[in-house]
Amino acid sequence: MTSRIASMPNFRDAGGHRTAGGYLRRGLLFRSDQLGGLSREEGELLSGLGLKVVYDLRTDAERSMLPEARIPGATHVPLDVLADDRQSLPARLLRLLVEPESAEPLLGNGRGAAMFLESYRSYVRMPSARLALGRLYSGLADPDSLPALCHCTTGKDRTGWACAALQTLLGVPYDDVLADYLASNRFVLPRYQPHVDAFAARGGDPMLLMPILCVRPEYLEASFDEVRREFGSIEGYFRDGLGITDGTIAELRSRFVGSSPHERSAR
């Protein structure tokens, strides 16, 4: 899908990348930011992709602040990655944008970046994250649940890790995984510029927001470092951390990897 969706600027196909055994198929898994501003026309456009499941990785509080628009024909599945950490910065991002008085003590002197590094480590070890992502990948192995859409609020952190971990399991080289992850900066920052301007108008220092509005290589590397420390390998993370069986891993590889990025389903 090449056309952009105005209300979901970080919407894109998670496939198309070369792997060790071929290519990730396009049209099976899409990733995006939140769907709260989806117009009827945009919903119909997404419905035209044949989406069967929408996986929402946000917290209950985020879903209350920005209720999700429904995509016709798709089942919406909430998977709260951060249920065990309500104070995580990704979960508090929307509130911080309108509370400049809270930003300096929370984010100043490198604290924002340090907290995001810790959040990325928690995606790997926190029980709620492991439960949510285990359910996500188990669902993606089911052909009756594809095509699917995975999203959070900005589509860059929880969704970024979920897609990076899957791409790595499926054999996408790390440099390509990182490039896809960093692509969120092109789409997220312009969308939130009006919020940054309003934050500055209220007396906040907009530079405080950059560590939480941008993705950085060191954030993703923190998650992979935690994978190696806790589980030894990406396969160990899926098996021992997420409870994904070897059979399900094999099904994910069969389902998502083909000889061409344009193959829509396994042979």
C-alpha positions, 0 to 999 in steps of 0.5 A: 500500500503506497498511499498515506493515511492522513490520520495514521501517518506511521501506518505501513507494511511490516513486510517487504524486507529481504531475509536469510531465506527469501523475503517477508511477504507484504500485505500480511502484517501492517503497523501503525499509530493509534486509530482514534482520528480515523475517518470513514473513508480511511476506515473503508480504505483499511477495510479494503486491505482485508484486515481481519484482526487489529491488535491494540498494544495500548494501555486502558488509560490510552484507550480511554483518552483516544477511543479506537475507531473500528475497521469494518470486518476486523476484530479488535483485540486489546493487548496491554503491553504496559499493564504492569507499569502504569508509570512507563513513559510511553504510556504517559506520553499524551499527558506529558505533552500537555503538562510542561510543568511536569516535564523538567523534573521528569525528563531533564538532565537525560532522565527522559532518555534513561527512562525510555531505555528502561522501558525498552528493556521492560518490553522483554522482561515484564510479565504483561509485555511477555503475555501480550506479545505472546498472544500477538505472535500466536495470533499472527501464526493463525492464517485465519487472523491475517492480514492483521494490523498492530499498533500503539499510540505513536506506532514507534515503541511498543509496536516498534519492538513487536515488529523488530522482534518478529522481523529478527526471528524471521531472518531480516538482517539487523541493519534492515530491522533498525532502518525500519524501526528508525523510519518512524521518526519521519512520520511521528515528529511531523504529526506531533509538531503542533503539540510540541509548539503548544508545549513551548507556548505553555513555557515548556522546553521542546528539547525535553520532548525529543527523547520521547518523541523520537526513536533512537538506535540505543533504544532498540539495542536495549531490548535486544541486549535484554533478549541476549542477557535473559534468553540468549537468542531471539529464538530463546526469547520467543520460546522461553520468554513468550511461550511460543512453541517451536511449531508456532515459530515454524508456522510464523516462518512458513506464513511470512517468508516467501520467495517474493515480497508480493506473495500473499500466503504460504504455498 
